[in-house]
Amino acid sequence: MSTASPSSAPDGRVLAPFGRRRCEVVANIVTGGYRIVSALDESGPEPAAGQFYMLATERWGGDGARPYLPRAFSVAMAEAVDGGVRLDFLLEAIGPGTERLAELEAGEGLLVTGPLGRPFSAPADVAPGAAGAILVGGGIGIAPLAILRRQLARQAIPQRILLGFRDEAHSGGVQELFSCEEVRLASEDGHAGHRGYVTDLLSVMLAGDTVDTAVVYACGPPAMLEAVRLLCDERGIAAELAMETPMACGFGSCFGCAVPLAAGGYMRLCVDGPIVRADAITTALVEGSGH
């Protein structure tokens, strides 16, 4: 078991130990077009669903080689094991930073800072009377929903899961992260489930008679999140979105992840998010988000 003594903020976030620490990689498996990199965190606390870590590798290459900064990743799974907490991260190699992470082998070091950010809220805390959850994930954005579904299951909260992918090359993690749940799938190329968008499935579900007792939790590309936000707004359904913007520090000091608020002003996504109430923003299409 972990020797860490986790502390929590009033909003439910698990507070991160100070500084960056080394975790040993214990597995790196291929799942479709993605990878699941697992590491043993010997001194950090178990994160809450929706929190993220800043990740970097020990081997950076030659002088002046990229990447220069760590990368922000939502944790997909966290489990207390002998020696600490096993952390699983779902990633796609799309550039120098993620390519280096995707190459990690068992025994190598993964440098982490976290857990960071505000986690998902319980359904009843988002909407009075809400007793269930609808999880909507797109692409690599299915990661934080995997840990959320386990948290909801432990609390005996009913949930329905909708996952969507662009195509077969940009998919993965369903079997490994959601194998114990009934999942409805959508794919734009038709390789799995409904041919089309995951928001097509959500639109049909939101037309149901009892959907007003559920809260929607979503993570995925900005266009998908915006579609979810609009659907929920039209039908008066409460929703929380796990958003993404460029993050350089993870502590709110660089202001690189500022997101405009509906009430005016800005929030720093790394400390005030990444989980955002859908009605707190006017759009999920934030400049620089996605990849």
C-alpha positions in Angstrom: 0.0 0.0 0.0 1.0 3.6 -0.5 2.9 5.2 2.4 1.7 8.7 1.3 -0.7 10.6 3.6 -3.0 12.2 1.1 -4.8 15.5 1.9 -7.8 17.0 0.2 -9.0 20.5 -0.6 -12.6 21.5 0.2 -13.6 20.9 -3.5 -12.6 17.2 -3.3 -9.3 17.4 -5.1 -6.4 15.3 -3.8 -3.4 17.6 -3.2 -0.2 16.8 -4.9 3.1 16.4 -3.0 5.5 19.2 -3.7 7.9 18.8 -6.6 8.5 16.2 -9.4 9.1 12.6 -8.5 10.3 9.5 -10.3 8.0 6.6 -10.9 9.1 3.3 -12.4 7.4 2.2 -15.5 5.9 -1.3 -15.0 4.1 -1.8 -18.4 3.6 -0.3 -21.8 1.0 -2.0 -23.9 -0.4 -1.3 -27.3 -4.2 -0.8 -27.6 -5.3 0.0 -31.1 -3.7 3.2 -32.1 -2.9 4.2 -28.5 -0.7 3.0 -25.6 -1.4 2.5 -21.9 1.7 3.4 -19.9 1.6 2.1 -16.3 4.0 3.3 -13.6 4.3 2.7 -9.8 4.1 5.8 -7.8 5.8 4.9 -4.5 5.1 8.2 -2.6 2.2 9.9 -4.2 -1.5 9.7 -3.1 -4.2 8.0 -5.1 -5.8 10.7 -7.4 -9.5 11.6 -7.7 -11.3 11.0 -11.0 -10.6 13.8 -13.4 -7.3 14.9 -12.0 -4.2 15.0 -14.2 -0.4 14.7 -14.0 2.4 16.5 -15.7 4.6 13.8 -17.3 8.2 13.7 -18.6 10.8 11.1 -19.3 14.2 10.8 -17.7 15.9 10.5 -21.1 15.5 13.6 -23.1 18.0 13.1 -26.0 21.0 15.2 -26.9 21.7 18.8 -26.0 18.9 21.1 -27.1 16.6 18.1 -28.0 12.9 18.4 -27.6 10.7 18.2 -25.7 11.4 21.1 -23.4 8.3 20.9 -21.1 6.3 18.0 -19.5 3.0 17.0 -21.0 -0.4 17.0 -19.2 -2.3 13.7 -19.0 -5.5 12.7 -17.3 -5.0 9.6 -15.2 -7.0 6.7 -16.7 -6.7 4.2 -13.8 -5.3 4.3 -10.3 -5.0 1.4 -8.0 -3.3 1.0 -4.6 -0.9 -1.9 -4.8 2.0 -3.2 -2.8 4.7 -0.5 -2.8 2.5 2.4 -3.8 -0.2 3.4 -6.4 -0.2 2.1 -9.9 -1.1 4.8 -12.4 -2.2 4.1 -15.9 -2.1 6.8 -18.7 -3.7 6.4 -22.1 -1.6 8.2 -24.7 -1.2 8.7 -28.4 2.2 9.6 -30.0 1.6 12.8 -31.9 4.8 14.8 -31.4 8.3 14.8 -29.7 6.9 14.8 -26.1 4.3 12.1 -26.6 6.6 10.0 -28.8 9.2 9.9 -26.1 6.5 8.8 -23.5 5.2 6.1 -25.9 8.7 4.6 -26.2 9.1 4.0 -22.4 9.9 0.5 -21.4 9.4 -1.4 -18.1 12.1 -0.4 -15.6 12.6 3.1 -17.0 11.7 6.3 -15.1 8.6 8.4 -15.6 8.8 11.8 -14.0 5.5 13.0 -12.6 4.0 16.0 -10.9 0.5 15.5 -9.5 -2.3 14.8 -9.0 -3.3 18.2 -10.1 -6.6 20.0 -10.9 -10.2 19.8 -9.8 -11.9 16.4 -10.1 -15.3 15.4 -11.3 -18.2 16.2 -8.9 -20.8 13.7 -7.7 -24.0 13.8 -9.6 -26.0 15.2 -6.7 -23.5 18.0 -6.3 -23.9 19.0 -9.9 -27.7 18.8 -10.0 -30.0 18.4 -7.0 -31.9 15.1 -7.3 -29.5 13.6 -9.9 -29.0 10.0 -9.2 -27.2 8.7 -12.3 -24.5 9.5 -14.8 -24.0 9.5 -18.6 -20.3 9.3 -19.6 -19.4 10.6 -23.0 -15.9 10.1 -24.3 -14.2 10.8 -27.6 -10.8 9.5 -28.7 -8.0 9.8 -26.2 -10.6 11.6 -24.0 -12.0 8.3 -22.8 -9.1 8.2 -20.2 -10.6 10.2 -17.3 -14.0 8.6 -17.8 -12.4 5.1 -17.1 -11.4 6.1 -13.5 -14.7 8.0 -13.1 -16.8 4.9 -13.9 -14.9 2.9 -11.3 -15.5 5.7 -8.7 -19.2 5.8 -9.6 -19.5 2.0 -9.4 -18.0 2.0 -5.9 -20.8 4.4 -4.9 -23.5 2.3 -6.6 -24.4 5.2 -8.9 -26.1 4.0 -12.2 -24.1 5.0 -15.3 -24.4 4.7 -19.1 -21.3 4.9 -21.2 -21.0 6.3 -24.7 -17.6 6.3 -26.5 -16.7 7.5 -29.9 -13.6 7.4 -32.2 -12.6 9.0 -35.5 -11.4 5.8 -37.1 -9.7 2.5 -36.2 -6.3 4.0 -36.3 -7.4 6.6 -33.7 -9.0 4.3 -31.2 -8.2 2.0 -28.3 -8.4 1.4 -24.6 -12.1 0.3 -24.6 -11.4 -3.4 -23.7 -8.6 -2.6 -21.2 -10.4 0.3 -19.4 -14.1 -0.5 -19.8 -14.2 -4.3 -20.1 -16.6 -4.7 -17.2 -19.2 -2.2 -18.5 -21.8 -2.1 -21.2 -20.5 0.4 -23.6 -22.2 2.0 -26.7 -19.8 2.8 -29.4 -19.7 5.2 -32.3 -17.0 5.6 -35.0 -16.9 8.1 -37.8 -15.6 5.5 -40.3 -18.1 2.8 -39.1 -15.5 0.3 -37.9 -17.3 -0.1 -34.6 -20.8 0.6 -33.4 -22.9 3.5 -34.8 -21.5 5.1 -37.9 -21.2 8.7 -37.0 -20.5 10.8 -33.9 -20.8 9.8 -30.3 -23.0 12.9 -29.8 -25.5 11.2 -32.1 -25.9 8.5 -29.4 -26.1 11.2 -26.7 -28.8 13.1 -28.6 -31.0 10.0 -28.7 -30.3 9.2 -25.0 -31.2 12.7 -23.9 -34.6 12.3 -25.5 -35.4 9.6 -23.0 -38.0 10.1 -20.3 -35.8 9.7 -17.3 -32.6 11.5 -18.5 -33.3 14.5 -16.3 -32.2 12.4 -13.3 -28.7 12.1 -14.7 -25.6 14.3 -15.1 -23.5 14.2 -18.3 -19.7 13.9 -17.9 -17.7 14.4 -21.1 -14.1 14.4 -22.3 -12.9 14.5 -25.9 -11.9 16.9 -28.7 -13.1 20.5 -28.4 -15.7 20.1 -31.1 -17.2 17.1 -29.4 -17.3 18.9 -26.0 -19.0 21.9 -27.6 -21.6 19.6 -29.2 -22.2 18.0 -25.8 -22.5 21.5 -24.1 -25.1 22.6 -26.7 -27.1 19.4 -26.4 -27.2 19.6 -22.6 -28.0 23.3 -22.7 -30.9 22.8 -25.1 -32.4 20.1 -22.9 -31.6 21.6 -19.5 -29.3 18.8 -18.5 -26.4 19.5 -16.1 -23.0 18.6 -17.4 -19.3 18.6 -16.5 -16.6 18.8 -19.2 -13.0 17.7 -18.9 -11.3 20.3 -21.0 -7.9 20.6 -22.5 -5.6 23.6 -23.2 -1.9 24.0 -23.5 -0.4 23.6 -20.0 3.3 24.4 -19.3 3.4 24.3 -15.5 0.3 22.7 -14.0 0.3 25.2 -11.1 -1.4 28.2 -12.6 1.7 30.4 -12.8 2.1 30.7 -16.5 -1.5 31.5 -17.5 -1.1 29.5 -20.7 -4.4 27.6 -20.0 -6.7 30.6 -19.4 -10.4 29.9 -20.5 -13.0 32.6 -20.7 -16.0 32.3 -18.3 -19.6 33.0 -19.1 -19.8 35.4 -16.2 -16.8 37.3 -17.3 -13.1 37.0 -16.6 -11.0 33.8 -17.0 -10.2 30.6 -15.2 -6.9 28.8 -15.2 -7.7 25.3 -16.4 -4.9 23.6 -14.5 -6.0 24.8 -11.1 -9.7 25.8 -11.5 -10.3 22.9 -13.9 -9.7 20.7 -15.9 -13.3 19.8 -14.9 -15.6 22.6 -15.8 -19.3 23.1 -15.4 -20.8 23.3 -18.9 -22.9 26.3 -17.9 -19.9 28.2 -16.7 -18.5 28.7 -20.2 -19.9 30.1 -23.4 -17.9 27.7 -25.7 -15.6 24.7 -25.4 -13.9 25.7 -28.6 -10.9 27.4 -26.8 -8.0 28.6 -29.0 -5.1 26.2 -28.8 -7.0 23.3 -27.4 -7.0 19.8 -28.9 -4.4 18.4 -31.2 
